[in-house]
Amino acid sequence: MTPTAPVRVKICGLTREADMEAAAEAGAAYGGLVFFPRSPRHVEIPRARDLALAAPVGLAKVGLMVDPEDTLLDDILAQVPLDMIQLHGRETPERVAEVRARTGLPVMKAVGVAGPEDVARIGSYARVADQVLVDAKAPKDAALPGGNGLAFDWRLVAGARIAVPWMLAGGLTPDNVAEAVAMTGAAQVDVSSGVESAPGLKDPDRIRAFVTAAQTASPPRL
């Protein structure tokens, strides 16, 4: 039997060079930069450029954007060396395809999940995106589309068959990520608030604990 590859981890909402270093040293595969002014993890373009240039080799740099217009996409990519774009707004499958074609970068589309009807929407994005991030659907009155520290019923995606690589997000912490991986079979997980000491400030000990817990989780019994 072929050994199961370690779970790939994304640490999102990085705002300091030390956080980039901590993510890479812990074994994370992705580091996320947030371009959304209402988020406490938002970084201005010049600051994002500094962070991206400081990222250790091997840490894929993901730019999170919410319904970005073409001018914003162009401004960011002209200055920040990103490896992937994460769309975390109300983008349609058609818009996802447009962004992918315009930028020439892989695109990850976030899909908020609260019930089976949301899971059914994943397929339309899997046809146009390179990856799908399955997140907890934000409450209607939420100021942020993600990063709210909320989880959803993981049973909704247990053993999910999605046509592209997918990532589990929403309320994950060092204490529950192993259970989430064991229940869903997720090969990739994303965390932001779950490894913070304060909004936007990552805790290196929690990052290490999260990555270790994710990568040593038992796969589901299918």
Secondary structure, 3 states (H helix, E strand, C coil): CCCCCCCEEEECCCCCHHHHHHHHHHCCCEEEEEECCCCCCECCHHHHHHHHHHCCCCCEEEEEECCCCHHHHHHHHHHCCCCEEEECCCCCHHHHHHHHHHHCCCEEEEEEECCHHHHCCHHHHHCCCCEEEEEECCCCCCCCCCCCCCCCCHHHHCCCCCCCCEEECCCCCCCCHHHHHHHHCCCEEEECHHHEEECCEECHHHHHHHHHHHHCCCCCCC
